[in-house]
């Protein structure tokens, strides 16, 4: 994998960890997750006139992606309500690339090199190691995180293929960001009522804007990288976001440091090196 692709994917990983931490720290996680999606759409809108439309072949992927994104944000919020970030985030982000790597040849016909397989396996082992340090979330949190890992793997394929056939991965990313907040806020209005939702948005708009900008930038970088390198390899390298999440959890969320986190950081760093050499 080229060095510039690795660097940009790592930047995207940092942005991804940041918006997840914003949702975790929020008081209304479902609404905060919806606001992140809305913030991404707001950031995307000004750039749409500057970009060409995705090719017609990409629109079915955009529609299917919106449905997966709706489920994804709902499960993110539910998972963070049920368990702490030390359990949920590693499971969600660690199991997904395992699914992608084990099915990439069948789905997209990509055969991985031995080095890439070693890097993917090492990163996933490091990410999953973090789950051992925090098991207080119980079976419910674990099941929610594993379900979301399946959703992540699914939209990774949908958007990876969609970005390739769109003719312009940036344009695909911008258009893909518009539909999820419509679905999420429609659902929120039905469940909570219009006034409570709007009141929360009014007081916490900054959380959605910052998180949304980080979300769309992170995913845009990943989709661009998927046009330059194998989908499974990019998907695995994105999971280094857990390193940034650990730092954020310690510095900003004041969570404890454990030997599991130190060990996992070393393992993930080794996996990233193996991917660079693949």
N, C-alpha and C positions, 0 to 999 in steps of 0.2 A: 504494500500500500504506500503511495507517495507521501512524503513528509507533510506537504501542505494540506492534504486531505486529513491526515491524522490530527494536525494542529487544529483545524477548523471543527472537526468532530469533537475534540476535547473542549473547545470553547462552547460548543453546543451543549456538552454534558454539564458544564458549570452553570449555564443558564437554566437547564432543566432542573438541576438540584435546587436552584434558587427559587423557582416558582413553586416547586413542591413544598419547600420549607414555608413559603408564604401561606399556602393552603393549610398546612399542618398547624401553624401558629394562629390561624384564624378561629373565631368563636363560632361561626356558622359555616362549616366546611363545605356543605353542598352549594350554598350560595357563593362562597369564595371560589370554589372550583368553576362555577358557572361564570363568575366575573372574570376569571383568567381567560376563559374561552371568549368572552365578550371583548376583553382588552386586546386579544389577538386579532379579532375582527376589526376593531377600531384602528389598530396599527396598520392592518392590511389595506383598508379602504383607500387611503390617499395614493397608494402605489399602483392600484389596479389600472387606472388610465394610462400608466406609463409602460405597461407590460402587454404583450400580445395575448390573445385568448388561447387557452389550452386547446389542443386539437380535439376534434369531436370524439375520438376514441377514449379520451381521458375523462369525459363527463360521467360515465357510469361509475368509474372508480371514485370520483369526488363525492357522488351521492352515497355510495356504500361506505366510504370513509366517514362521512358525517354521522351515520348510524353507529358505527364503531366508536367514534369519538364521544358521542352522547353516552354510550354505555361505559366507556372508559372513565370519563369525568365523574359519573355517578359512583363507580366502584372506587375511584381514588378517595372521594369524600367518605364513603362508607368504611373503607379500610382504615382510614386515619381516625375515624370515630371508634372503631373496634380495637385497634392496637396502636402501639407507638411506632415511630418512624424507623427505629432500629430493627423491628421485625418486618413491617409491611413493605418498606421501600426495597430492601434487598430481595425479598421474595418476588415482588412484582417485576423488578428490573433484572433479576438474575435468572429466573426461569424462562422468561420470554426469549432470550437469544438461544437458550438450549433448544427450545421448540423450533425456532427458525433454522438453527444449524442442522438439526436432525431431519428437517423436511425440505431444505432449500433445493436439493437436487431434484426431488419429486415435483416441487411446485414451480420453480423457475429454471431448472436445469443447470444450476451452478455447482460445479465440483470444486471443493475447497482443497487447497494445498495442505500438506502435512503440518507446515508451520502455522497456517491459519487455524487449523483444527486445534493445535496445541495452545495457541493464544486464546481462542474462544473458550476452550475448556478451563484454562487457568483463570481467566477473568471471571467466568461463571462460578468457579470454585471459591474464588476470593469474595465475590459478592454474597454467595450463599453462606459463607463462614460467618458473616455478620448476624445471620438469623439466630445463631446459637447464643448470642449475648442477651437476647431479649425475647423471652417466650411467654410473657404475661398476657399477650393479646388473646391467647386461647385458640381453640379450633375455628371459631367464627372468623377471626381476623385472618387466620391462615387460609381458610377457604376463599375468602374475598380476594386476598392477594393473589392466590393461584388462578382464580377465575380471571382476574384482570391481566395476569401474565398471558393467558390465552388470547384475550382481546388485543393486547399489545402486539403479540406475534401476528395476529390476523391483520391488523391495520398496517403493520410493517410491510407485509406482502402487498396489500392493496395499494398503499401509497408508493411503495418502491416501484411497482409495475406502472402505476398511474403516472408517476413523475417521468418515467422513461418514455411512455407513449405520448405524453402531453406536448413534447417538443420544447418545453421550457419548465424546468423544475421549480423555479421561483414563482412563475405565474401559477403553476399548479398549487403550490403551497398557499399563496394568497387567496385564491378562490376556495380552496379547501377549508380555510379558516372561517368562512362566512356562515355556513349552515349550522355547525354545532351549537353556538350560543342561541340561535333561534329555537332549537329543540330544547335546550337546557332551561331557558327562561320561560318558555311556554309551559313546560312541566312544573317549574317553580311557581308560576302564577296560579296554576290549577291546584297545586298542593297547599300553598301558603297564603295565597291572596296577593293582589297587586300592590297594595299599600305597604305591607311589611317587607316585601322584596325591594321595592323602590327605596324605602327608608334605609335598608342595609346598603344598597348601592350608593346612595347619597353620602353616607358616612364613611364608606370604605372603597370609594372609587379608585383611589391610588393603588390599592392592593391589586385590583384587577388590571389596571393599566400597566403597572410594572411587571406583574406576572404574565400578562398576555404578551407583552413585547418580548419577554424572555422565552416564552413558550413558542411563539411563531418563529423567532430567530433560531432557536435550538432545533426545531423540526425542519426548518428550511435548510439549515446547514447539513442535517442528516440526509435529507432527500437529495440534495446536490451531491453529497458524497456517494450516495447509492448509484449515481450515474457514472461514477469514476472508479468504483470498487465493488466487490461482491456484497450483496445485501446482507448476508449473514455476518460478514466481517465487520461492516459498519454497525450493524445492530449490536454486536458484542462490544465494540469499542465504546459505544455510547454508554455502556453500563459503568464506565469509570466515573460517571456522575455520582456514584455512591461515595467516592473519595471526597468530592466537594460537599456532598450532603453531610458527611461525618464532620468535616471542618465547620460547616455552618451550624450543625447541631451543638457542637461544643462551644463555639465562640458566641453565637447569637441566641440559641435556644437553651444554653447552659445545661446540656445533657452531659452525663458522666462519660469519662473515657474508660475503656476496658481493653484487656489484652486481645480480645477478639477483634476489635476495631483496628488495632495496630497490626495484627497478623493479616487481616483482610487487606489492608492498605498495601502491604508489601506484596501480597499475592497478586493483587490487581495490577500493580505497577509492573510486575514481571510479565503478566499477560499482555499488557500494552506494548512492552518491549518485543515480545515474541511476534505480535502482529506487525510491528514496524519492520522486523527482519523477514517476515514471510514473503 
